[in-house]
């Protein structure tokens, strides 16, 4: 469960197959949002470094 696709698949299955609401998959969604924010922050840092060189 270290990669985002596992959480995305679990959340999708829960919503589409089991018919649960978003509150039931909030931990998966929180992980995905955290992962996206982290990757975006790393991208911004690397972009700024490349523009300075």
mmCIF file as Biopython writes it, N, C-alpha, C and O atoms, coordinates in Angstrom:
data_model
#
loop_
_atom_site.group_PDB
_atom_site.id
_atom_site.type_symbol
_atom_site.label_atom_id
_atom_site.label_alt_id
_atom_site.label_comp_id
_atom_site.label_asym_id
_atom_site.label_entity_id
_atom_site.label_seq_id
_atom_site.pdbx_PDB_ins_code
_atom_site.Cartn_x
_atom_site.Cartn_y
_atom_site.Cartn_z
_atom_site.occupancy
_atom_site.B_iso_or_equiv
_atom_site.auth_seq_id
_atom_site.auth_asym_id
_atom_site.pdbx_PDB_model_num
ATOM 1   N N  . UNK A ? 1  ? 0.803   -1.215 0.000   1.0 0.0 1  A 1 
ATOM 2   C CA . UNK A ? 1  ? 0.000   0.000  0.000   1.0 0.0 1  A 1 
ATOM 3   C C  . UNK A ? 1  ? 0.838   1.268  0.000   1.0 0.0 1  A 1 
ATOM 4   O O  . UNK A ? 1  ? 0.361   2.316  0.435   1.0 0.0 1  A 1 
ATOM 5   N N  . UNK A ? 2  ? 2.056   1.199  -0.470  1.0 0.0 2  A 1 
ATOM 6   C CA . UNK A ? 2  ? 2.915   2.380  -0.507  1.0 0.0 2  A 1 
ATOM 7   C C  . UNK A ? 2  ? 2.687   3.203  -1.766  1.0 0.0 2  A 1 
ATOM 8   O O  . UNK A ? 2  ? 3.089   4.365  -1.824  1.0 0.0 2  A 1 
ATOM 9   N N  . UNK A ? 3  ? 2.055   2.625  -2.762  1.0 0.0 3  A 1 
ATOM 10  C CA . UNK A ? 3  ? 1.853   3.326  -4.026  1.0 0.0 3  A 1 
ATOM 11  C C  . UNK A ? 3  ? 0.394   3.746  -4.164  1.0 0.0 3  A 1 
ATOM 12  O O  . UNK A ? 3  ? -0.495  3.075  -3.638  1.0 0.0 3  A 1 
ATOM 13  N N  . UNK A ? 4  ? 0.143   4.832  -4.856  1.0 0.0 4  A 1 
ATOM 14  C CA . UNK A ? 4  ? -1.214  5.369  -4.909  1.0 0.0 4  A 1 
ATOM 15  C C  . UNK A ? 4  ? -2.214  4.511  -5.674  1.0 0.0 4  A 1 
ATOM 16  O O  . UNK A ? 4  ? -3.413  4.574  -5.403  1.0 0.0 4  A 1 
ATOM 17  N N  . UNK A ? 5  ? -1.741  3.718  -6.617  1.0 0.0 5  A 1 
ATOM 18  C CA . UNK A ? 5  ? -2.706  2.949  -7.409  1.0 0.0 5  A 1 
ATOM 19  C C  . UNK A ? 5  ? -3.464  1.931  -6.563  1.0 0.0 5  A 1 
ATOM 20  O O  . UNK A ? 5  ? -4.625  1.645  -6.856  1.0 0.0 5  A 1 
ATOM 21  N N  . UNK A ? 6  ? -2.849  1.383  -5.534  1.0 0.0 6  A 1 
ATOM 22  C CA . UNK A ? 6  ? -3.540  0.423  -4.664  1.0 0.0 6  A 1 
ATOM 23  C C  . UNK A ? 6  ? -4.695  1.102  -3.936  1.0 0.0 6  A 1 
ATOM 24  O O  . UNK A ? 6  ? -5.778  0.529  -3.819  1.0 0.0 6  A 1 
ATOM 25  N N  . UNK A ? 7  ? -4.468  2.311  -3.452  1.0 0.0 7  A 1 
ATOM 26  C CA . UNK A ? 7  ? -5.530  3.046  -2.762  1.0 0.0 7  A 1 
ATOM 27  C C  . UNK A ? 7  ? -6.622  3.469  -3.736  1.0 0.0 7  A 1 
ATOM 28  O O  . UNK A ? 7  ? -7.803  3.443  -3.392  1.0 0.0 7  A 1 
ATOM 29  N N  . UNK A ? 8  ? -6.240  3.853  -4.936  1.0 0.0 8  A 1 
ATOM 30  C CA . UNK A ? 8  ? -7.228  4.253  -5.936  1.0 0.0 8  A 1 
ATOM 31  C C  . UNK A ? 8  ? -8.110  3.074  -6.336  1.0 0.0 8  A 1 
ATOM 32  O O  . UNK A ? 8  ? -9.321  3.226  -6.494  1.0 0.0 8  A 1 
ATOM 33  N N  . UNK A ? 9  ? -7.509  1.914  -6.498  1.0 0.0 9  A 1 
ATOM 34  C CA . UNK A ? 9  ? -8.278  0.724  -6.865  1.0 0.0 9  A 1 
ATOM 35  C C  . UNK A ? 9  ? -9.211  0.320  -5.733  1.0 0.0 9  A 1 
ATOM 36  O O  . UNK A ? 9  ? -10.374 -0.004 -5.979  1.0 0.0 9  A 1 
ATOM 37  N N  . UNK A ? 10 ? -8.718  0.334  -4.492  1.0 0.0 10 A 1 
ATOM 38  C CA . UNK A ? 10 ? -9.567  -0.009 -3.348  1.0 0.0 10 A 1 
ATOM 39  C C  . UNK A ? 10 ? -10.756 0.942  -3.235  1.0 0.0 10 A 1 
ATOM 40  O O  . UNK A ? 10 ? -11.887 0.506  -3.021  1.0 0.0 10 A 1 
ATOM 41  N N  . UNK A ? 11 ? -10.500 2.232  -3.379  1.0 0.0 11 A 1 
ATOM 42  C CA . UNK A ? 11 ? -11.580 3.211  -3.284  1.0 0.0 11 A 1 
ATOM 43  C C  . UNK A ? 11 ? -12.576 3.036  -4.430  1.0 0.0 11 A 1 
ATOM 44  O O  . UNK A ? 11 ? -13.786 3.109  -4.217  1.0 0.0 11 A 1 
ATOM 45  N N  . UNK A ? 12 ? -12.079 2.810  -5.625  1.0 0.0 12 A 1 
ATOM 46  C CA . UNK A ? 12 ? -12.968 2.619  -6.779  1.0 0.0 12 A 1 
ATOM 47  C C  . UNK A ? 12 ? -13.838 1.383  -6.617  1.0 0.0 12 A 1 
ATOM 48  O O  . UNK A ? 12 ? -15.037 1.422  -6.892  1.0 0.0 12 A 1 
ATOM 49  N N  . UNK A ? 13 ? -13.242 0.302  -6.176  1.0 0.0 13 A 1 
ATOM 50  C CA . UNK A ? 13 ? -14.020 -0.924 -5.959  1.0 0.0 13 A 1 
ATOM 51  C C  . UNK A ? 13 ? -15.078 -0.722 -4.892  1.0 0.0 13 A 1 
ATOM 52  O O  . UNK A ? 13 ? -16.216 -1.165 -5.047  1.0 0.0 13 A 1 
ATOM 53  N N  . UNK A ? 14 ? -14.707 -0.057 -3.811  1.0 0.0 14 A 1 
ATOM 54  C CA . UNK A ? 14 ? -15.662 0.157  -2.726  1.0 0.0 14 A 1 
ATOM 55  C C  . UNK A ? 14 ? -16.846 0.994  -3.189  1.0 0.0 14 A 1 
ATOM 56  O O  . UNK A ? 14 ? -17.990 0.709  -2.836  1.0 0.0 14 A 1 
ATOM 57  N N  . UNK A ? 15 ? -16.574 2.012  -3.967  1.0 0.0 15 A 1 
ATOM 58  C CA . UNK A ? 15 ? -17.651 2.893  -4.419  1.0 0.0 15 A 1 
ATOM 59  C C  . UNK A ? 15 ? -18.486 2.238  -5.511  1.0 0.0 15 A 1 
ATOM 60  O O  . UNK A ? 15 ? -19.715 2.268  -5.450  1.0 0.0 15 A 1 
ATOM 61  N N  . UNK A ? 16 ? -17.836 1.649  -6.508  1.0 0.0 16 A 1 
ATOM 62  C CA . UNK A ? 16 ? -18.566 1.124  -7.663  1.0 0.0 16 A 1 
ATOM 63  C C  . UNK A ? 16 ? -19.213 -0.230 -7.413  1.0 0.0 16 A 1 
ATOM 64  O O  . UNK A ? 16 ? -20.333 -0.468 -7.864  1.0 0.0 16 A 1 
ATOM 65  N N  . UNK A ? 17 ? -18.533 -1.117 -6.705  1.0 0.0 17 A 1 
ATOM 66  C CA . UNK A ? 17 ? -19.060 -2.468 -6.525  1.0 0.0 17 A 1 
ATOM 67  C C  . UNK A ? 17 ? -19.908 -2.579 -5.260  1.0 0.0 17 A 1 
ATOM 68  O O  . UNK A ? 17 ? -21.025 -3.097 -5.294  1.0 0.0 17 A 1 
ATOM 69  N N  . UNK A ? 18 ? -19.366 -2.087 -4.143  1.0 0.0 18 A 1 
ATOM 70  C CA . UNK A ? 18 ? -20.091 -2.211 -2.878  1.0 0.0 18 A 1 
ATOM 71  C C  . UNK A ? 18 ? -21.075 -1.082 -2.646  1.0 0.0 18 A 1 
ATOM 72  O O  . UNK A ? 18 ? -21.971 -1.202 -1.811  1.0 0.0 18 A 1 
ATOM 73  N N  . UNK A ? 19 ? -20.919 0.013  -3.372  1.0 0.0 19 A 1 
ATOM 74  C CA . UNK A ? 19 ? -21.860 1.119  -3.261  1.0 0.0 19 A 1 
ATOM 75  C C  . UNK A ? 19 ? -21.724 1.939  -1.990  1.0 0.0 19 A 1 
ATOM 76  O O  . UNK A ? 19 ? -22.704 2.530  -1.537  1.0 0.0 19 A 1 
ATOM 77  N N  . UNK A ? 20 ? -20.546 1.989  -1.407  1.0 0.0 20 A 1 
ATOM 78  C CA . UNK A ? 20 ? -20.349 2.770  -0.190  1.0 0.0 20 A 1 
ATOM 79  C C  . UNK A ? 20 ? -20.167 4.242  -0.547  1.0 0.0 20 A 1 
ATOM 80  O O  . UNK A ? 20 ? -19.923 4.588  -1.703  1.0 0.0 20 A 1 
ATOM 81  N N  . UNK A ? 21 ? -20.288 5.092  0.449   1.0 0.0 21 A 1 
ATOM 82  C CA . UNK A ? 21 ? -20.123 6.522  0.230   1.0 0.0 21 A 1 
ATOM 83  C C  . UNK A ? 21 ? -18.676 6.954  0.356   1.0 0.0 21 A 1 
ATOM 84  O O  . UNK A ? 21 ? -17.784 6.153  0.637   1.0 0.0 21 A 1 
ATOM 85  N N  . UNK A ? 22 ? -18.469 8.231  0.143   1.0 0.0 22 A 1 
ATOM 86  C CA . UNK A ? 22 ? -17.111 8.775  0.198   1.0 0.0 22 A 1 
ATOM 87  C C  . UNK A ? 22 ? -16.520 8.716  1.601   1.0 0.0 22 A 1 
ATOM 88  O O  . UNK A ? 22 ? -15.303 8.613  1.756   1.0 0.0 22 A 1 
ATOM 89  N N  . UNK A ? 23 ? -17.367 8.781  2.622   1.0 0.0 23 A 1 
ATOM 90  C CA . UNK A ? 23 ? -16.846 8.726  3.987   1.0 0.0 23 A 1 
ATOM 91  C C  . UNK A ? 23 ? -16.220 7.374  4.303   1.0 0.0 23 A 1 
ATOM 92  O O  . UNK A ? 23 ? -15.352 7.285  5.172   1.0 0.0 23 A 1 
ATOM 93  N N  . UNK A ? 24 ? -16.641 6.335  3.619   1.0 0.0 24 A 1 
ATOM 94  C CA . UNK A ? 24 ? -16.080 5.000  3.842   1.0 0.0 24 A 1 
ATOM 95  C C  . UNK A ? 24 ? -14.701 4.848  3.213   1.0 0.0 24 A 1 
ATOM 96  O O  . UNK A ? 24 ? -13.928 3.985  3.629   1.0 0.0 24 A 1 
ATOM 97  N N  . UNK A ? 25 ? -14.386 5.653  2.239   1.0 0.0 25 A 1 
ATOM 98  C CA . UNK A ? 25 ? -13.087 5.566  1.568   1.0 0.0 25 A 1 
ATOM 99  C C  . UNK A ? 25 ? -12.252 6.823  1.818   1.0 0.0 25 A 1 
ATOM 100 O O  . UNK A ? 25 ? -11.336 7.129  1.055   1.0 0.0 25 A 1 
ATOM 101 N N  . UNK A ? 26 ? -12.571 7.537  2.876   1.0 0.0 26 A 1 
ATOM 102 C CA . UNK A ? 26 ? -11.874 8.795  3.144   1.0 0.0 26 A 1 
ATOM 103 C C  . UNK A ? 26 ? -10.388 8.592  3.406   1.0 0.0 26 A 1 
ATOM 104 O O  . UNK A ? 26 ? -9.579  9.447  3.043   1.0 0.0 26 A 1 
ATOM 105 N N  . UNK A ? 27 ? -10.012 7.479  4.029   1.0 0.0 27 A 1 
ATOM 106 C CA . UNK A ? 27 ? -8.582  7.256  4.281   1.0 0.0 27 A 1 
ATOM 107 C C  . UNK A ? 27 ? -7.827  7.045  2.971   1.0 0.0 27 A 1 
ATOM 108 O O  . UNK A ? 27 ? -6.709  7.535  2.811   1.0 0.0 27 A 1 
ATOM 109 N N  . UNK A ? 28 ? -8.434  6.319  2.036   1.0 0.0 28 A 1 
ATOM 110 C CA . UNK A ? 28 ? -7.804  6.138  0.723   1.0 0.0 28 A 1 
ATOM 111 C C  . UNK A ? 28 ? -7.692  7.471  -0.019  1.0 0.0 28 A 1 
ATOM 112 O O  . UNK A ? 28 ? -6.661  7.768  -0.622  1.0 0.0 28 A 1 
ATOM 113 N N  . UNK A ? 29 ? -8.746  8.259  0.030   1.0 0.0 29 A 1 
ATOM 114 C CA . UNK A ? 29 ? -8.727  9.549  -0.656  1.0 0.0 29 A 1 
ATOM 115 C C  . UNK A ? 29 ? -7.723  10.502 -0.017  1.0 0.0 29 A 1 
ATOM 116 O O  . UNK A ? 29 ? -7.055  11.267 -0.713  1.0 0.0 29 A 1 
ATOM 117 N N  . UNK A ? 30 ? -7.620  10.455 1.307   1.0 0.0 30 A 1 
ATOM 118 C CA . UNK A ? 30 ? -6.648  11.297 1.999   1.0 0.0 30 A 1 
ATOM 119 C C  . UNK A ? 30 ? -5.227  10.922 1.604   1.0 0.0 30 A 1 
ATOM 120 O O  . UNK A ? 30 ? -4.383  11.797 1.409   1.0 0.0 30 A 1 
ATOM 121 N N  . UNK A ? 31 ? -4.960  9.629  1.487   1.0 0.0 31 A 1 
ATOM 122 C CA . UNK A ? 31 ? -3.637  9.186  1.043   1.0 0.0 31 A 1 
ATOM 123 C C  . UNK A ? 31 ? -3.352  9.680  -0.370  1.0 0.0 31 A 1 
ATOM 124 O O  . UNK A ? 31 ? -2.249  10.151 -0.648  1.0 0.0 31 A 1 
ATOM 125 N N  . UNK A ? 32 ? -4.330  9.579  -1.262  1.0 0.0 32 A 1 
ATOM 126 C CA . UNK A ? 32 ? -4.138  10.020 -2.649  1.0 0.0 32 A 1 
ATOM 127 C C  . UNK A ? 32 ? -3.889  11.526 -2.737  1.0 0.0 32 A 1 
ATOM 128 O O  . UNK A ? 32 ? -3.043  11.974 -3.511  1.0 0.0 32 A 1 
ATOM 129 N N  . UNK A ? 33 ? -4.619  12.295 -1.954  1.0 0.0 33 A 1 
ATOM 130 C CA . UNK A ? 33 ? -4.415  13.746 -1.950  1.0 0.0 33 A 1 
ATOM 131 C C  . UNK A ? 33 ? -3.038  14.078 -1.386  1.0 0.0 33 A 1 
ATOM 132 O O  . UNK A ? 33 ? -2.337  14.936 -1.922  1.0 0.0 33 A 1 
ATOM 133 N N  . UNK A ? 34 ? -2.650  13.402 -0.309  1.0 0.0 34 A 1 
ATOM 134 C CA . UNK A ? 34 ? -1.323  13.622 0.265   1.0 0.0 34 A 1 
ATOM 135 C C  . UNK A ? 34 ? -0.214  13.276 -0.708  1.0 0.0 34 A 1 
ATOM 136 O O  . UNK A ? 34 ? 0.774   14.002 -0.815  1.0 0.0 34 A 1 
ATOM 137 N N  . UNK A ? 35 ? -0.374  12.174 -1.413  1.0 0.0 35 A 1 
ATOM 138 C CA . UNK A ? 35 ? 0.612   11.757 -2.417  1.0 0.0 35 A 1 
ATOM 139 C C  . UNK A ? 35 ? 0.710   12.811 -3.527  1.0 0.0 35 A 1 
ATOM 140 O O  . UNK A ? 35 ? 1.809   13.173 -3.947  1.0 0.0 35 A 1 
ATOM 141 N N  . UNK A ? 36 ? -0.431  13.295 -3.994  1.0 0.0 36 A 1 
ATOM 142 C CA . UNK A ? 36 ? -0.441  14.290 -5.065  1.0 0.0 36 A 1 
ATOM 143 C C  . UNK A ? 36 ? 0.223   15.592 -4.615  1.0 0.0 36 A 1 
ATOM 144 O O  . UNK A ? 36 ? 0.986   16.193 -5.372  1.0 0.0 36 A 1 
ATOM 145 N N  . UNK A ? 37 ? -0.061  16.023 -3.399  1.0 0.0 37 A 1 
ATOM 146 C CA . UNK A ? 37 ? 0.552   17.247 -2.880  1.0 0.0 37 A 1 
ATOM 147 C C  . UNK A ? 37 ? 2.060   17.065 -2.758  1.0 0.0 37 A 1 
ATOM 148 O O  . UNK A ? 37 ? 2.827   17.966 -3.098  1.0 0.0 37 A 1 
ATOM 149 N N  . UNK A ? 38 ? 2.485   15.905 -2.275  1.0 0.0 38 A 1 
ATOM 150 C CA . UNK A ? 38 ? 3.914   15.633 -2.146  1.0 0.0 38 A 1 
ATOM 151 C C  . UNK A ? 38 ? 4.630   15.621 -3.481  1.0 0.0 38 A 1 
ATOM 152 O O  . UNK A ? 38 ? 5.700   16.215 -3.614  1.0 0.0 38 A 1 
ATOM 153 N N  . UNK A ? 39 ? 4.063   14.959 -4.462  1.0 0.0 39 A 1 
ATOM 154 C CA . UNK A ? 39 ? 4.668   14.906 -5.792  1.0 0.0 39 A 1 
ATOM 155 C C  . UNK A ? 39 ? 4.703   16.295 -6.426  1.0 0.0 39 A 1 
ATOM 156 O O  . UNK A ? 39 ? 5.681   16.663 -7.076  1.0 0.0 39 A 1 
ATOM 157 N N  . UNK A ? 40 ? 3.635   17.061 -6.233  1.0 0.0 40 A 1 
ATOM 158 C CA . UNK A ? 40 ? 3.596   18.423 -6.767  1.0 0.0 40 A 1 
ATOM 159 C C  . UNK A ? 40 ? 4.683   19.282 -6.128  1.0 0.0 40 A 1 
ATOM 160 O O  . UNK A ? 40 ? 5.368   20.033 -6.823  1.0 0.0 40 A 1 
ATOM 161 N N  . UNK A ? 41 ? 4.846   19.176 -4.814  1.0 0.0 41 A 1 
ATOM 162 C CA . UNK A ? 41 ? 5.872   19.955 -4.113  1.0 0.0 41 A 1 
ATOM 163 C C  . UNK A ? 41 ? 7.271   19.588 -4.605  1.0 0.0 41 A 1 
ATOM 164 O O  . UNK A ? 41 ? 8.105   20.467 -4.821  1.0 0.0 41 A 1 
ATOM 165 N N  . UNK A ? 42 ? 7.523   18.303 -4.779  1.0 0.0 42 A 1 
ATOM 166 C CA . UNK A ? 42 ? 8.821   17.868 -5.303  1.0 0.0 42 A 1 
ATOM 167 C C  . UNK A ? 42 ? 9.035   18.420 -6.712  1.0 0.0 42 A 1 
ATOM 168 O O  . UNK A ? 42 ? 10.135  18.858 -7.048  1.0 0.0 42 A 1 
ATOM 169 N N  . UNK A ? 43 ? 7.997   18.400 -7.527  1.0 0.0 43 A 1 
ATOM 170 C CA . UNK A ? 43 ? 8.091   18.934 -8.880  1.0 0.0 43 A 1 
ATOM 171 C C  . UNK A ? 43 ? 8.399   20.422 -8.898  1.0 0.0 43 A 1 
ATOM 172 O O  . UNK A ? 43 ? 9.201   20.883 -9.711  1.0 0.0 43 A 1 
ATOM 173 N N  . UNK A ? 44 ? 7.769   21.172 -8.010  1.0 0.0 44 A 1 
ATOM 174 C CA . UNK A ? 44 ? 8.025   22.614 -7.932  1.0 0.0 44 A 1 
ATOM 175 C C  . UNK A ? 44 ? 9.465   22.876 -7.517  1.0 0.0 44 A 1 
ATOM 176 O O  . UNK A ? 44 ? 10.132  23.736 -8.091  1.0 0.0 44 A 1 
ATOM 177 N N  . UNK A ? 45 ? 9.944   22.143 -6.526  1.0 0.0 45 A 1 
ATOM 178 C CA . UNK A ? 45 ? 11.328  22.313 -6.065  1.0 0.0 45 A 1 
ATOM 179 C C  . UNK A ? 45 ? 12.310  22.000 -7.185  1.0 0.0 45 A 1 
ATOM 180 O O  . UNK A ? 45 ? 13.249  22.761 -7.419  1.0 0.0 45 A 1 
ATOM 181 N N  . UNK A ? 46 ? 12.102  20.894 -7.873  1.0 0.0 46 A 1 
ATOM 182 C CA . UNK A ? 46 ? 13.009  20.526 -8.959  1.0 0.0 46 A 1 
ATOM 183 C C  . UNK A ? 46 ? 12.944  21.515 -10.119 1.0 0.0 46 A 1 
ATOM 184 O O  . UNK A ? 46 ? 13.962  21.804 -10.747 1.0 0.0 46 A 1 
ATOM 185 N N  . UNK A ? 47 ? 11.762  22.028 -10.402 1.0 0.0 47 A 1 
ATOM 186 C CA . UNK A ? 47 ? 11.622  23.016 -11.472 1.0 0.0 47 A 1 
ATOM 187 C C  . UNK A ? 47 ? 12.370  24.296 -11.126 1.0 0.0 47 A 1 
ATOM 188 O O  . UNK A ? 47 ? 13.063  24.866 -11.970 1.0 0.0 47 A 1 
ATOM 189 N N  . UNK A ? 48 ? 12.228  24.744 -9.886  1.0 0.0 48 A 1 
ATOM 190 C CA . UNK A ? 48 ? 12.938  25.960 -9.465  1.0 0.0 48 A 1 
ATOM 191 C C  . UNK A ? 48 ? 14.445  25.772 -9.542  1.0 0.0 48 A 1 
ATOM 192 O O  . UNK A ? 48 ? 15.164  26.683 -9.952  1.0 0.0 48 A 1 
ATOM 193 N N  . UNK A ? 49 ? 14.927  24.603 -9.151  1.0 0.0 49 A 1 
ATOM 194 C CA . UNK A ? 49 ? 16.363  24.330 -9.232  1.0 0.0 49 A 1 
ATOM 195 C C  . UNK A ? 49 ? 16.837  24.342 -10.682 1.0 0.0 49 A 1 
ATOM 196 O O  . UNK A ? 49 ? 17.914  24.857 -10.983 1.0 0.0 49 A 1 
ATOM 197 N N  . UNK A ? 50 ? 16.039  23.779 -11.572 1.0 0.0 50 A 1 
ATOM 198 C CA . UNK A ? 50 ? 16.450  23.738 -12.979 1.0 0.0 50 A 1 
ATOM 199 C C  . UNK A ? 50 ? 16.426  25.126 -13.611 1.0 0.0 50 A 1 
ATOM 200 O O  . UNK A ? 50 ? 17.198  25.391 -14.532 1.0 0.0 50 A 1 
ATOM 201 N N  . UNK A ? 51 ? 15.567  26.005 -13.143 1.0 0.0 51 A 1 
ATOM 202 C CA . UNK A ? 51 ? 15.506  27.358 -13.688 1.0 0.0 51 A 1 
ATOM 203 C C  . UNK A ? 51 ? 16.672  28.211 -13.200 1.0 0.0 51 A 1 
ATOM 204 O O  . UNK A ? 51 ? 17.057  29.164 -13.877 1.0 0.0 51 A 1 
ATOM 205 N N  . UNK A ? 52 ? 17.237  27.890 -12.046 1.0 0.0 52 A 1 
ATOM 206 C CA . UNK A ? 52 ? 18.374  28.643 -11.510 1.0 0.0 52 A 1 
ATOM 207 C C  . UNK A ? 52 ? 19.666  28.294 -12.234 1.0 0.0 52 A 1 
ATOM 208 O O  . UNK A ? 52 ? 20.574  29.121 -12.312 1.0 0.0 52 A 1 
ATOM 209 N N  . UNK A ? 53 ? 19.755  27.111 -12.750 1.0 0.0 53 A 1 
ATOM 210 C CA . UNK A ? 53 ? 21.002  26.665 -13.391 1.0 0.0 53 A 1 
ATOM 211 C C  . UNK A ? 53 ? 21.148  27.206 -14.794 1.0 0.0 53 A 1 
ATOM 212 O O  . UNK A ? 53 ? 22.140  26.923 -15.465 1.0 0.0 53 A 1 
#
